[in-house]
Amino acid sequence: MSDEGKDSWPSFIQDAVNDKNHFSLIVESERKLCDLCDYLYFRDNVLYFHSNELGEMSFNFEEILRYHQRQNYALSKEPLAKALAIKGETKRIIWDATCGTGKDSLLIHHFGATLTSFERSPAVFLLLKDALRRFPVNFNLVYGDARLIGDSSSRPEVIYYDPMYPTKKKSALARKEMRIFKEMVGSDPDSLEFLEWAMTKATERVVVKRPLEADPIKANPTVSYTGKSTRYDMYKIF
């Protein structure tokens, strides 16, 4: 973590620096850091991640949510809303087990849900926390693995799971944000194990996001809902 702008850091950054058990952030002088380093820095009231290969990244929730607000979504026609069984009548209790860039959480929130989102990458969590600080959105963001810290006394109706997509052998390069994100997070080798856990935790269904051409993580989903480039495999809890 660069010490740039330290006097103006939001309290959550200082709290993370002090919390060695969860974050292990090392603060270095800005002049010691270089283009060959990966690090977080705070500048102009925004927290950024600097990738030594790809440049910088931050999250802008206002831009994403404003986009959704301009769309005329019909829940009965949206693959994600159908997979999650969001119909606009009552708010579903949903856990987004892998918040990631926050884009799916924002869409689920916009569709209408009582949402808790989990993120187990410390750097990604801090970027998400900063995005929520700059543009508050009414969903609960929790740091850690949902399997370990999810409230044992409550069970969501739906768990939404978006594991890191497999790398395509032949494809155009993903947009810069996603390339940086994959560099930060890596792969999800425990996808099947995570899905099996989710199916014991959710009360009604688990929804897994997949590329159209990818095999299901677990064979024989109850039903799949397809979009232009994405498929949502739904596993009903019986």
N, C-alpha and C positions, 0 to 999 in steps of 0.2 A: 504494500500500500504506500503510495507516494504521500509525503507530508504536505503536498501543495494545498493551500487554502485551509490548513489545519484549524485556524482560529474560527473559521466559519462552518466547520463540519456540523451536520445535523447530529443530534444526540445518539441516534441509532448507530452511526459509524463509530463514534467513540466507545459506545457500549460494546460493539463487536470487537474492537481492538483490545478492550479490557477482558473480554470473555475468551480466555485462552483454551478452555475446554471444548468449545464449539467451532471457533473460527481460526485461531492460530495466525492472526494477521500480524505481519511484521511491518512496521512503519520505517521507511527509508527516506533519506533526504532526496528531494527531487533531482538535485544535481548528480547524485550517484546512479540514478536510473538511466537507462539508455533504450534505444530502439530495439535492442535484442532481448529486452525483458518483457515479460507478461506481468501486468500489475493493474491495480485499481487506482484511480485518482479522481479528485473532486475539483471541478472548475466551473465557474459561472453558474453555481447553484445546481449542478448536475453531476451525478456519479457516473464515471465511465470505466469500462474495461479496455485496457490497451493490449492488443495482440501484437507480438513482435513480427508476425508475417502479414497480418491482414488489416491492421489499423485499429480504430477505436469503435466501441459500441456502447450505447445506452438505450434504455427503453422509454418510449413516449406513450403513455396510456391515453392521454387526451386525444392525440391524433387518431389512435385506433378506435376509441369509443365514439368519437365524433363521426368517423366513417360509418360505423354500424348504425348510428342514429339517423344517418341520411338514407339508409337502405329501407326498402319497404318489404321487410321479411314477412313471409307467410309461414308460420310455424308448421303448418300441416304439410308444407312442401320442402322444408329445410332438412337435409339428411341428418345433421347433428341433433336438431331439436327432436326429430322423430326417434332417433336412436335413444335419446335420453328420456323420451316420453314427456317432454315439456309441451303442454298444450295451452298454457296461458290462464288456466282456471285457478289453480293453486300452485304455490311455489314448491318445487321439488327440493328435497334435501340432497345435495350432491357434493361429493368430494372430487376435486380434480387432483389426482394423486401425483401428478407430475406437471407442475405449473409451467416450467420452462420459461419461454419469453413472455408468458402471460396472455398471449393473444386468444387462445381458446377459453381461458378463464373469463376474459372480458366479453367474449361472445356468449358464453353460457350465462353470465350475469345479465347481459342485455336481453337474452331470451326470457329471463325471469326464473331465478332459482335462489334458494338459500345455499350459498356456496362457501366451502372451505377449500383452499388451495394449498398444497404442500410442495415444497422445493427442497431437495436434499443437497444441492450444490451450494456451498457457502457464498461463492462469488456471485452466482446467479441470484440467490436469495437477496443479497444486498442491493443488486441492481433493481430487483422487483420492489424492494422496500423503498428505495429512493423514488421509483416511478409513482408509487402510491402516495408518498409524501408530497410530491409535486402536483399530483392530480388524484385526490382521494376517491376511491371507488368502494362501494359497500360490499366487499367480500373479505373473508378472514384469511390472511396469509400466514402460514405456519412454516417454520424452518425445521427440516428434518425428514426422515423416511416415514411415510404414513403408517407403515407396518409397526413402527416402534413407538410413535408418539400420538397416533390417533386415539381419541378419547375412548377408553375401553368401556365406558358406561353408555355410549351412544353408538348407533349404527346408521349410516346414511342409507337412503333409499337406493341411490345410484353411485357407483364409483366410475369415474372417467379416467382412462389410462392411455397416455400417449407416449409410448417408449420411443427412444431414438430410432429414426428410420434406418433401415439397412442401407449401406452404401451401394449405389448402382454401379455396375461395371462400365456401362456406356451411357453417359448423360452429360448435358451441359452442366457447368459448375453451378452449384447452388448460390443463391444470393449471399452477399458478404455477411450479413447478420447471422445467417444460419451456419455458415462456415466457421465463424468465430465461436458461435454457440457450441458447435460440435467439438471444437478445439478445447473449450472450457470443460465440457461435461463428459465427453467420451461416449462409449457405447453402453447399452443396457443388457449385459449378458444374463441377467436374472429375470428376464421378461416373463417366462412361463411361471417361474416360482412366484413372482409378484401377482400375476393374474390368478393363480390358484388361491393365493391369500385373499385377494379382493373378492373372490366368489364366496368366501366364508364370512366376509365382513358386510357386504352390501345386503340389504333386505330384499331388493327387487331385481336388480340387474347390474351388470358390468358392461361398459362400452369401451372398446379398444380401437384406437385410431390406427389405420394402416394405409400404405400406398395401395393403389388399385391392383397392381400386379403382384403384391407380396402375399405369401401364404399366411393364413391365420396363425396366430401364436399358439392357439389351442384349437384342435380340429373341431369341426361341426358347431360353429356358432349358431345360436337360435335363428338369427336372421342378420343379414348385412344390408346396410343402407349406403348407397354409392353416390358420390358427387363427381365433379369433373376430373379430379386427380386423387381423391381420397375416398377411402372406404371405412365405414364404422361397423365393426363386428360387435353384435350385441349378444350377450350370454344371459339368458333369463335364469333367475334363481327360483327353483321350484321347491 
